[in-house]
Amino acid sequence: MTAVAVTLVFWASAFVAIRHLGEDFSPGALTLGRLVVGAVCLGVAALSRGIPRPTGREWVSIVAIGVLWFGVYNVALNAGERRVDAGTAAMLIQVSPVLIALLAAVFLHERFTLYLGLGLALAFSGVGLISLSMAESGGEGGGNDVLGVVLCLVSAVVYSISLILQKPLVARLPAIHVVWLACTIGALVCLPFLGQLVDETRAAPTSSVLWVVYLGVFPTAIAFTTYAYALRHMSASSLGVTTYLVPPITIVMGVLLLDEAPPGMAYVGGALALVGVAVARRKPRTVAEEVSPPA
């Protein structure tokens, strides 16, 4: 559980740091800077433990995770947080356990239950309330804040897909190797943003550059590795429950460090989304469970 706690705190801080850096770094440049730092740190640790030897099929999954989770996820989240606050973004990402359950039903042939259908309806009703709160918040983005919601949901989708892909990988390969390879691939995919990164780093204050380094070392190199390590020893669904603590931690950090918090209706939507996640993950009782054991 120590590894999980470290992951939750670092990931919560990442939402706040991304929001803070929105004025100094564009989404693509911030992603590339974060991933380059993360890949270097991970490479030092990974190569000290030997050379990874994935199979051909495992390489396909690693490349997919690198493109989706490290590339698309970060660019979409960075862009989304230019339009919505850190706490709202964290709440939107928490619909991912419902998406994971849906993907498992479709691709892993797990049963699509009534609870899953009801949970999906509740979770996305919550997302609808969050979208409405963003549109009516009267902030700088106005209607564009709904686009921020959509971008955060894109991040949730690719995260869900990547988690399903990562589970069998960490069962055979060291977590540090899986994360390093995926992070490096994500950085390579984001190389088109190199020119922006160079220009924006020159123009940014030193404190913002240090925040980018922080994102690369702690929420990326350390937190992604501890999460992959925990995934190796826990089921994906059990591990997914722990991320419910990220939004409240993020909201507190956002109030203290950024002096901002989600609109009131967004809290209601976030709570409804989390209820939907809890309902979707509920398993139907079997006949054996319903019958009381003999005295």
Residue, then its C-alpha position, 0 to 999 in steps of 0.5 A: m500500500t505504500a507504493v499506492a499511496v506514493t502514486l496517489v499523492f504524486w498523481a494528484s500533484a501532477f494535476v495541479a502542476i499541469r494547471h499551473l504550467g498552462e501559461d508557460f508551456s503548450p500541451g505538446a511541449l509540456t508532454l515532451g519535456r515531462l517524458v524526456v525527463g522521465a525517460v532519462c530517469l527511468g532508463v538509468a534505473a531500468l538498465s541497471r537491472g539488465i536489458p528488457r527482452p519483450t516478445g513481439r506481441e509484448w512489444v505491440s502492447i508496449v508501443a500502444i501504451g507508449v503512444l496512448w498513455f504517455g503520448v495521447y493521455n498527457v497531451a489531451l490532459n494538458a490541453g484539457e486543463r487549460r480549460v478546466d480546473a485541476g480538481t474537475a480534471a481529476m474527477l473526470i479521469q475517475v470515470s476510467p474504472v467504468l470504462i475498464a469494466l466495459l472494455a473487459a466485457v467487450f474484449l475479455h468476454e466478462r459478463f455485461t451486468l445490470y450493475l455495469g449498465l446502471g453504473l455507466a448511466l450514472a457515471f456519464s450523467g455525472v460527467g454531463l453535470i460537470s460539463l453543464s457546470m463548466a459551460e455555465s461557470g462564466g469563466e474565460g473559456g465559456g463554452n470552450d470549457v466543455l471542450g476541456v471536459v471532452l479532452c479529459l474524457v479522451s485521457a480517461v479512455v486511453y488510460s483505460i485501454s492502456l491499463i488493460l494492456q499493461k496488466p499481462l505485461v507486468a506479470r512477466l516483465p519488471a515494472i521498471h522496464v515496461v514503464w521505461l520503454a513505454c515512456t521512451i516511446g511516448a517521448l519519441v512520438c512527441l518529438p514534433f513538439l521539440g521546437q516548441l519545447v525549446d522556445e518555451t523553455r527559454a521564455a519560461p521562468t526558472s520555477s516553471v522549468l523546475w516544475v516540468v522536471y518535477l513532473g518528469v521525475f515524480p508523477t512520471a518516473i516514480a509514480f508510473t513505476t510504483y503503479a505498475y509494481a502495484l498492478r503486478h501484485m493487485s487486480a486491476s479493479s482493486l487497484g482502480v478503487t484506490t484512485y478515488l482518493v486522487p480528486p479530493i487530494t487534488i482539490v485540496m492542493g488546488v485550493l492551497l496552491l492555485d486558489e481555485a476549486p471546481p464549480g459547485m455543480a461539478y462536485v455533484g457531478g463528480a460524486l454521481a460519477l464516483v457512485g456510478v463507478a462503484v455501482a458498475r464494479r459491483k458483482p451480482r450475488t450468486v445463489a450460493e451467496e444468497v443462501s445462508p449457511p446451515a447453523 
